[in-house]
């Protein structure tokens, strides 16, 4: 049986693969409809449509390479319905790399873990 922590780590790895492949539309099922995303410069993106559109815009940039999120820990709530994932992120463009820390809030919805909010802090 897969633990919630393992399921979240596996879903994060899959999102990393989809981002590396520049597959914005395939990221949609990983987010709640009302997802909230605070990007590395402090900007706010609200809703799954806006998040997918933001990814598509990045993927259309010819110098964009990828985003990579590396999970360092997953903490589960007592009910097993929400989790906090924290770790390090890296963004790469041709000739430029940024990175920092992130926190993602996951929620279990109809047996599947989806992201309800993410916060990225640029530190490099």
Secondary structure, DSSP 8 states (H G I E B T S, - for coil): ---HHHHHHHHHHHHHHHHHTT-GGGGGGGEEEEEEEE-TTS-EEESHHHHHHHHHHHHHSTTEEEEEEEEEEEEE-TTSSEEEEEEEEEEEETTEEEEEEEEEEEEEETTEEEEEEEEEEE--
